[in-house]
Amino acid sequence: MRYISTRQTSGRAVSFERALLQGPAPDGGLYLPERWPALDAAALEALRGRPYAEVAAAVAALFTGRAFSQGQLARIAAESYAGFDHPATAPLIQLGPDRWLLELFHGPTLAFKDFALQMVARMLDAVLARRGRTATILAATSGDTGAAAIEAFRGREAVSIVVLHPAGRVSEMQRRQMTCAPEPNVHNVAIAGTFDDCQALVKALFADAALRDEVGLAAVNSINWARVAAQTAYYVYAALALGAPGRSVSFVVPTGNFGNVYAGYAARQMGVPIERLVVATNRNDILACFFESGLYAKGEVHRTLSPSMDIQVASNFERLLADLSGRDGAAVRALMAELAKHGRFTLKGRRLGQAQAAFAAARADDDACIAAIADVWRESGRMIDPHSAAGVHAARRLRSGGAPVVSLATAHAAKFPDAIERAIGVRPAMPPRLAALAARPERVMELPADAALLTRFIRERVNAPRRERVA
Ligand SMILES: *Cc1c(COP(=O)(O)O)cnc(C)c1O
């Protein structure tokens, strides 16, 4: 299995290992498998009824080429999901005759990002150990990604992790999930600025070749192919539970950066019988507009009750553009250049038709999300979070043609207690994992949005000997 860049017009394909370590391709594009691996009916049958970690290892094996032995992958997957607090790892809950909820929030930070980051951290650690190298993960976060990344990388031998968040702009719970990690390889920085300032700093530091080499900068944001590959497993797992390969299913996916739903698309391309992938957005509906009309136009970002979906330009969308364009790197470059120059582009004809054959879209404003939280509570006594609610709202509007519809629940309701209380008048109970954080000391460095200061901080901390090792 080799990987090419979405913008590639010539040159060689790279290994999974290289794509894992590198994040974005050197030409600015994103890595994609040269061709989709196949999960045919016999392969699916063989996975039916297997525990989640086994499905995850089998799906990962289709993408990782020679990077890991089967035994290694089995061990990585088993360890990745051992800390989830539900025996099914990703349980399916029935909401109605043909409507289901796939709960993806039973991991250590209570959001679906644990599924990918737990695997990616172990893969990266294994690859670095083999090469006798160390790396420094640098990430900007508006909340959930930073928490999941810190949880996955804390205490790992070969990796330091530096996470930037905008000071005062993440919830207390999200901040504590990051700053309460005691391990000396974890470094939190609160930047006086916005999430965009944090992202700009990350970009500036990655452009500093000397620093990059010195501390081995690496990225695990949602464009890292390994994250998409790991997420593909729960689409396979849920489809099997509902009758694949004999029966098709549709998925509704609360979407921001297009990474989660793109993993569903990967499963569909591999042969999993998925009828439709429904992109559910909040008021930030650039993707919903695209799938309706072909127009992809940047707007301003609105704050909503579902902050992890408050995104205008969805980074993984470039991967779909590459597929729709027949992997023509020049065509992708032209679209991205048009987006950079005019803030918009339009797809028509065959490319739009192909997109609409696989995807549908729906948007939900805050009021619709509140109503969906209340509906699910009334009907089933379950609490769903505002991101998942955008999906449930979309699922209710979808005509599936008889295939079961699975809404992905991407975060635990307790992460958003105010929205839940507004919807149903009841505050969710604090899960023990979160409650325990309140008593722990926080560690965070406050810095202005200044690349030189941040560079100095990273050099000092990452190169410092690690005295206080945690047993
Ligand atoms: C990250 C996130 C999303 C959006 O997922 P993408 O892969 O960026 O589309 C949705 N819901 C929650 C709770 C998230 O943390």
The ligand as a MOL file (V3000), in Angstrom:
LIG
                    3D

  0  0  0     0  0            999 V3000
M  V30 BEGIN CTAB
M  V30 COUNTS 15 15 0 0 0
M  V30 BEGIN ATOM
M  V30 1 C -14.0680 16.9510 15.8620 0
M  V30 2 C -15.5100 16.7970 16.1610 0
M  V30 3 C -16.4890 16.8010 15.1350 0
M  V30 4 C -16.1360 17.0630 13.6850 0
M  V30 5 O -15.4300 15.9950 13.1110 0
M  V30 6 P -14.6110 16.2000 11.7250 0
M  V30 7 O -13.8480 14.9680 11.5510 0
M  V30 8 O -13.7570 17.4130 11.9480 0
M  V30 9 O -15.6320 16.4290 10.6590 0
M  V30 10 C -17.8070 16.5690 15.4850 0
M  V30 11 N -18.1670 16.3750 16.7680 0
M  V30 12 C -17.2620 16.3740 17.7760 0
M  V30 13 C -17.7490 16.1780 19.1730 0
M  V30 14 C -15.9100 16.5860 17.5120 0
M  V30 15 O -15.0160 16.5960 18.5200 0
M  V30 END ATOM
M  V30 BEGIN BOND
M  V30 1 1 1 2
M  V30 2 1 2 3
M  V30 3 2 2 14
M  V30 4 1 3 4
M  V30 5 2 3 10
M  V30 6 1 4 5
M  V30 7 1 5 6
M  V30 8 2 6 7
M  V30 9 1 6 8
M  V30 10 1 6 9
M  V30 11 1 10 11
M  V30 12 2 11 12
M  V30 13 1 12 13
M  V30 14 1 12 14
M  V30 15 1 14 15
M  V30 END BOND
M  V30 END CTAB
M  END
